Amino acid sequence: MLKIIMFVLFMFPLCFLMEMYWMVQNLLLLLSFIFITMGVYSNYFISVSYMVGCDVISYGLILLSLWIISLMLMASESVYSYNNYVNLFLFNIIMLLILLIFTFSSINLFMFYLFFESSLIPTLFLILGWGYQPERLQAGVYLLFYTLFVSLPMLVGIFYVYKITGTMNFYLLNNYSFESEILYFSLIFAFLVKMPMFLVHLWLPKAHVEAPVAGSMILAGIMLKLGGYGLLRVMPFLQLVGLKFNFIWISISLVGGVLVSLICLRQTDLKALIAYSSVAHMGIVLSGLMTMSYTGVCGSYSLMIAHGLCSSGLFCLANISYERLGSRSLMINKGLLNFMPSMALWWFLLSSCNMAAPPTLNLLGEIFLINSIVSWSWISMLVLSFLSFFSAAYTLYLYSYSQHGKLFTGSYFFSVGSIREFLLLFLHWFPLNLLILKGDVCSLWL
């Protein structure tokens, strides 16, 4: 693991050299491929150095981080072409990457907490520094305070765990099982807000709408996965209390998923629609995870990776339209089929991924999750059917409203995408549909 971290550390000087933007992006892609060849398919930590190591869950999420961050640089070409503090932008993004790699590869619970919270800071700078509207300040405050409010109890909980067990190593903590309700709530809440669970999700749409495309991609691609990853790590030693209280989170998430899907159906802002659909998807991930069954845990891991690629791709598409038309409103982004016919294919492909059509990884994840939730309680079939139906409904709404209809008069000129944009979308869509062939990695690691 240390070789990957050193690779990223040595990219810091490159950020401050002139005309090195694409160099950094190419190096990140190279690093992704180096990391793919490591192929860590083990359910305990290997390649351990100092306090970092790698197992299957970390491997998938670190790979996702490297991939999404290299695509972020490809998507943020406008920052480079307008020279909008491009060196600071690069520095910020590499900083974020290193914090994410540390978060996902920490073996120690406290180190995990430290980097988990630190990764908030570069994201905040992305939103405040490169966002579009003046409301980005409010979005930043929401993002910060929702997360910080619940993370202090978590810190106290971690110290309590250390006092009782004398270790903070994830692998050793699996031997323990705590029965303290307060510990359970203090450790779980920080991750629930980060997921985000319905009722504590309000920071997410705000942050997404105000963030630049890079901010949206990292928020949807990685930040929401931090919560799921944390739960996968702390659930093993909180099982006993989990059996008592997990039904609360499952119920809130499933009902919340349906309500959020209804909210999606009346959004006029492209980004807000995609952001709310993220809340619905992460709701079903959280429910599956909280059933603590084999299929639930595997399914939540699969869907987290799938959602990271899919949502990020949709935000890229929304940004491509935004750069052309100067607006994200569905009232103006109509009839794009006439305006950018070649992009309509990508809208279709990524929208179908969003509603879990085969052969995407989303489908695998959702099959697992629906199995686990229904086997947990058959009453949930009712809510799940609504959730699946509305999921398809708002995705169709997004696709048909943006592609069909009367073209807005202000945009009467023909525009195709650039090669960079097609490559960007292909690199989101291709792994998403190829990973279904490697479904064993997502499901056989427990």
C-alpha positions in Angstrom: 0.0 0.0 0.0 2.8 2.4 0.8 4.0 2.4 -2.9 0.6 3.7 -4.0 0.7 6.4 -1.3 4.2 7.5 -2.2 3.2 7.7 -5.9 0.4 10.1 -4.9 2.6 12.1 -2.5 5.2 12.7 -5.2 2.5 14.2 -7.4 2.2 17.2 -5.2 5.1 19.1 -6.8 3.6 18.5 -10.3 0.5 20.5 -9.2 2.5 23.7 -9.1 4.3 23.4 -12.4 2.8 25.2 -15.3 1.0 23.2 -18.0 1.0 20.0 -16.0 -2.8 19.5 -15.7 -3.1 16.6 -18.2 0.2 15.1 -16.9 -1.4 14.7 -13.4 -4.5 13.2 -15.0 -2.5 10.7 -17.0 -0.5 9.7 -14.0 -3.6 9.1 -12.0 -5.0 6.8 -14.7 -1.6 5.0 -14.8 -1.9 4.6 -11.0 -5.4 3.2 -11.4 -4.0 0.5 -13.7 -1.1 -0.3 -11.5 -3.6 -0.7 -8.6 -5.8 -3.0 -10.7 -2.9 -5.3 -11.3 -2.4 -5.6 -7.5 -5.7 -7.6 -7.4 -6.4 -7.8 -3.7 -9.2 -10.4 -3.4 -8.7 -11.3 0.2 -11.1 -10.9 3.1 -8.4 -9.9 5.6 -5.8 -7.2 5.4 -2.8 -7.9 3.2 0.1 -5.8 2.0 0.2 -4.2 5.4 2.7 -1.4 6.0 2.7 0.9 9.1 -1.0 1.5 9.7 -2.4 0.9 6.2 -3.4 -2.3 4.5 -5.8 -3.6 2.0 -8.6 -6.1 1.8 -11.4 -6.5 -0.7 -13.6 -3.7 0.6 -10.7 -1.3 0.7 -9.5 -2.5 -2.7 -12.7 -1.8 -4.5 -13.2 1.6 -2.9 -9.6 2.8 -3.3 -9.8 1.8 -7.0 -13.1 3.7 -7.3 -11.4 6.7 -5.7 -8.4 6.7 -8.1 -10.7 6.2 -11.1 -13.3 8.9 -10.2 -10.6 11.4 -9.3 -8.7 10.9 -12.6 -12.1 11.3 -14.4 -12.8 14.5 -12.3 -9.8 16.1 -13.8 -11.0 15.1 -17.3 -14.4 16.6 -16.6 -13.1 19.9 -15.1 -11.5 21.0 -18.3 -13.2 24.4 -18.0 -11.1 25.1 -14.8 -8.0 24.5 -16.9 -9.1 26.4 -20.0 -10.2 29.5 -18.1 -7.2 29.2 -15.8 -9.4 29.3 -12.7 -6.7 28.8 -10.1 -5.8 25.6 -11.8 -2.7 24.8 -9.6 -4.7 25.1 -6.4 -7.5 23.0 -7.9 -5.0 20.2 -8.7 -3.4 20.5 -5.2 -6.8 20.3 -3.6 -7.8 17.2 -5.6 -4.6 15.3 -4.9 -4.9 16.2 -1.2 -8.4 14.8 -1.3 -7.2 11.6 -3.0 -4.5 11.0 -0.5 -6.9 11.4 2.4 -9.4 9.0 0.8 -6.7 6.4 0.2 -5.7 6.7 3.8 -9.3 6.5 5.0 -10.1 3.3 3.0 -6.8 1.6 3.9 -6.6 2.4 7.6 -6.4 -0.7 9.8 -6.8 1.4 12.9 -10.3 2.7 13.9 -8.9 6.0 15.2 -6.8 6.6 12.0 -9.9 5.8 10.0 -11.9 8.5 12.0 -9.1 11.0 11.5 -9.0 10.7 7.7 -12.7 10.2 7.5 -13.2 13.7 9.0 -10.2 15.3 7.1 -11.6 14.4 3.7 -14.4 16.8 4.4 -12.0 19.8 4.2 -10.8 19.6 0.6 -14.4 18.9 -0.5 -15.5 22.0 1.3 -12.8 24.0 -0.5 -14.0 22.5 -3.8 -17.5 23.7 -3.2 -16.5 27.2 -1.8 -13.7 27.9 -4.3 -15.1 26.6 -7.6 -18.9 26.4 -7.0 -21.2 28.4 -9.2 -23.9 30.3 -7.1 -23.5 32.5 -4.0 -25.6 29.9 -2.0 -22.5 27.7 -2.0 -21.5 29.2 1.4 -24.8 27.9 2.9 -24.2 24.5 1.3 -20.7 24.4 2.7 -22.0 25.2 6.2 -24.7 22.5 5.9 -22.1 19.9 4.8 -19.7 20.8 7.6 -22.2 21.0 10.5 -24.3 18.0 9.6 -21.1 15.9 9.6 -19.3 17.5 12.6 -22.4 17.5 14.8 -22.5 13.7 14.9 -18.7 13.0 14.7 -17.8 14.1 18.2 -19.9 11.3 19.9 -18.2 8.9 17.5 -14.8 10.0 18.7 -15.8 9.4 22.3 -17.2 6.0 21.3 -13.9 5.1 19.7 -12.0 6.0 22.9 -14.4 3.9 24.9 -13.8 0.9 22.6 -10.0 1.4 23.2 -10.5 1.6 26.9 -12.4 -1.6 27.1 -10.5 -3.7 24.5 -7.0 -2.1 24.5 -6.9 -2.2 20.7 -8.2 -0.2 17.8 -7.3 -2.7 15.1 -10.3 -3.7 13.0 -9.1 -7.2 12.7 -8.8 -7.7 16.5 -12.0 -5.8 17.3 -13.9 -8.5 15.4 -13.3 -10.8 18.3 -15.4 -8.6 20.6 -19.1 -8.0 20.8 -20.4 -5.0 22.7 -23.8 -4.7 24.2 -23.8 -1.0 25.0 -26.6 0.9 23.3 -25.0 4.3 23.7 -21.8 3.0 22.1 -23.9 1.7 19.2 -25.7 5.0 18.6 -22.5 7.1 18.9 -20.6 5.0 16.4 -23.4 4.5 13.9 -24.8 8.1 13.7 -21.7 9.6 12.0 -22.0 7.0 9.2 -25.8 7.4 8.8 -25.4 11.1 8.2 -22.6 10.5 5.7 -24.6 7.8 3.8 -26.9 10.0 3.9 -29.9 8.4 5.6 -33.3 9.9 4.9 -34.1 12.7 7.6 -30.4 13.6 7.8 -30.0 13.9 4.0 -30.6 17.6 3.6 -26.9 18.6 3.2 -26.5 16.4 0.1 -28.8 18.0 -2.5 -27.6 21.4 -1.4 -24.0 20.5 -1.7 -24.5 18.8 -5.1 -26.4 21.7 -6.6 -23.8 24.3 -5.5 -20.7 22.2 -6.2 -18.7 22.3 -9.5 -18.8 19.2 -11.6 -15.6 17.9 -9.8 -17.3 18.4 -6.4 -20.4 16.6 -7.5 -18.5 13.7 -8.9 -16.5 13.2 -5.7 -19.5 13.6 -3.5 -21.6 11.1 -5.4 -18.7 8.8 -6.2 -16.8 8.6 -3.0 -18.1 10.6 -0.1 -21.4 8.8 0.2 -19.4 5.5 0.2 -17.5 6.5 3.3 -20.6 6.0 5.4 -21.2 2.5 4.0 -17.6 1.6 4.4 -17.6 2.7 8.0 -20.7 0.7 8.7 -19.1 -2.4 7.1 -16.1 -2.0 9.4 -17.9 -1.3 12.8 -20.9 -3.6 12.3 -19.0 -6.8 13.2 -18.5 -5.8 16.8 -21.9 -4.1 17.2 -24.0 -7.1 16.1 -25.8 -7.8 19.4 -27.1 -4.2 19.7 -27.7 -4.2 15.9 -30.2 -7.0 16.3 -32.2 -4.8 18.6 -32.1 -1.5 16.7 -31.3 -2.0 13.1 -35.0 -2.2 12.1 -35.3 1.5 12.8 -32.7 2.4 10.1 -34.1 -0.1 7.7 -37.7 1.3 8.0 -36.6 4.9 7.8 -34.4 4.2 4.7 -37.1 2.3 2.8 -39.9 4.7 3.5 -37.5 7.6 2.9 -36.4 6.1 -0.4 -40.0 6.1 -1.6 -40.6 9.7 -0.4 -37.3 10.9 -2.0 -38.3 9.2 -5.3 -41.5 11.2 -5.2 -39.5 14.4 -4.6 -37.4 13.4 -7.7 -40.5 13.4 -9.8 -41.0 17.1 -9.3 -37.5 18.4 -9.7 -36.7 20.9 -12.4 -33.0 21.1 -11.8 -31.0 18.3 -13.5 -28.4 18.2 -10.7 -31.0 18.2 -7.9 -32.8 15.3 -9.5 -29.6 13.2 -9.8 -28.7 14.1 -6.2 -32.0 13.1 -4.7 -31.9 9.8 -6.7 -28.6 9.2 -4.9 -30.4 9.5 -1.6 -32.9 6.8 -2.7 -30.1 4.5 -3.9 -28.1 4.9 -0.7 -31.3 4.2 1.3 -31.6 0.7 -0.2 -27.8 0.2 0.4 -28.2 1.1 4.0 -31.2 -1.2 4.5 -29.4 -4.1 3.0 -26.4 -3.5 5.1 -28.4 -3.2 8.3 -30.1 -6.7 7.7 -26.5 -8.0 8.5 -27.1 -10.9 6.2 -24.6 -12.3 3.8 -26.5 -11.2 0.7 -27.2 -7.8 2.3 -23.6 -7.0 3.0 -22.4 -8.2 -0.4 -25.2 -6.4 -2.2 -24.5 -3.1 -0.4 -20.8 -3.3 -1.4 -21.7 -4.0 -5.0 -24.2 -1.2 -5.3 -21.9 1.3 -3.6 -19.3 0.7 -6.3 -21.9 0.7 -9.1 -23.6 3.8 -7.8 -20.3 5.6 -7.6 -19.7 5.1 -11.3 -23.3 5.7 -12.4 -24.0 8.9 -10.5 -20.7 10.4 -11.3 -21.4 9.8 -15.0 -24.9 11.4 -14.8 -23.3 14.5 -13.1 -20.9 14.7 -16.0 -23.7 14.6 -18.5 -25.6 17.3 -16.6 -22.4 19.4 -16.6 -22.0 18.9 -20.4 -25.5 20.3 -20.9 -24.8 23.1 -18.5 -21.6 24.2 -20.3 -23.5 24.4 -23.6 -26.8 26.0 -22.4 -25.7 27.9 -19.3 -28.6 26.4 -17.3 -29.4 23.2 -15.5 -33.2 23.7 -15.6 -35.2 21.0 -17.3 -37.3 23.9 -18.8 -34.3 24.9 -20.9 -32.6 21.6 -21.3 -35.3 20.2 -23.5 -35.1 18.6 -26.9 -31.5 17.8 -26.5 -32.0 15.0 -29.0 -32.1 17.6 -31.7 -29.3 19.7 -30.1 -26.7 17.0 -29.3 -27.8 13.8 -30.9 -24.6 11.9 -30.1 -25.0 12.7 -26.4 -28.5 11.2 -26.3 -26.9 7.7 -26.5 -24.9 8.4 -23.3 -28.0 9.8 -21.6 -29.8 6.6 -22.4 -27.0 4.3 -21.4 -26.3 6.0 -18.0 -30.0 6.4 -17.3 -30.6 2.7 -17.8 -27.7 2.0 -15.5 -29.4 4.3 -12.9 -32.5 2.1 -13.0 -30.5 -1.1 -12.7 -31.0 -2.5 -16.2 -28.9 -5.6 -17.1 -25.9 -6.0 -17.6 -24.9 -3.4 -15.1 -23.3 -3.9 -11.7 -26.3 -2.0 -10.3 -28.5 -4.9 -11.2 -26.3 -7.4 -9.3 -26.3 -5.2 -6.3 -30.1 -4.6 -6.3 -30.9 -8.3 -6.7 -28.8 -9.0 -3.7 -30.3 -6.2 -1.7 -33.9 -7.0 -2.5 -33.2 -10.6 -1.6 -31.7 -9.7 1.7 -34.4 -7.1 2.7 -37.3 -9.4 1.7 -35.8 -12.3 3.6 -35.4 -10.0 6.6 -39.1 -9.1 6.5 -41.6 -9.9 3.8 -43.7 -6.8 4.6 -40.9 -4.8 3.1 -41.9 -6.2 -0.3 -44.6 -3.5 -0.5 -42.2 -0.6 0.0 -39.6 -2.2 -2.3 -42.0 -2.5 -5.2 -42.8 1.2 -4.9 -39.2 2.0 -4.6 -38.3 0.0 -7.8 -41.2 1.5 -9.7 -40.5 5.1 -8.8 -36.8 4.6 -9.4 -37.6 3.7 -13.0 -40.2 6.5 -13.2 -37.9 9.4 -12.2 -35.1 8.0 -14.4 -37.5 7.9 -17.4 -38.7 11.4 -16.4 -35.1 12.7 -16.5 -34.3 11.0 -19.8 -37.5 11.8 -21.7 -37.8 15.4 -20.4 -34.2 16.3 -21.3 -34.1 14.5 -24.7 -37.5 15.0 -26.1 -39.8 18.0 -26.4 -39.6 21.4 -28.1 -36.1 22.8 -28.3 -35.5 26.0 -26.4 -35.2 28.9 -28.9 -32.0 30.2 -27.4 -30.1 27.1 -28.4 -30.6 26.9 -32.1 -27.2 25.7 -33.1 -25.9 22.2 -33.7 -23.4 20.9 -31.2 -21.6 17.5 -30.9 -19.5 16.5 -27.9 -15.8 16.7 -27.9 -13.7 13.6 -27.8 -12.8 14.3 -24.2 -16.4 14.2 -23.2 -17.1 10.9 -25.0 -14.1 9.3 -23.5 -15.1 10.6 -20.0 -18.6 9.1 -20.4 -17.2 5.8 -21.8 -14.9 5.5 -18.9 -17.8 5.7 -16.5 -20.1 3.4 -18.4 -17.6 0.7 -19.5 -16.4 -0.5 -16.1 -19.9 -0.4 -14.8 -21.1 -2.9 -17.4 -17.9 -4.9 -17.4 -17.7 -5.5 -13.6 -20.8 -7.7 -13.7 -18.4 -10.4 -15.1 -16.4 -10.1 -11.9 -19.4 -10.4 -9.6 -17.7 -13.1 -7.6 -15.3 -10.5 -6.2 -18.3 -8.5 -4.9 -20.1 -11.5 -3.4 -17.6 -14.2 -2.3 -15.4 -12.1 -0.1 -17.1 -12.8 3.3 
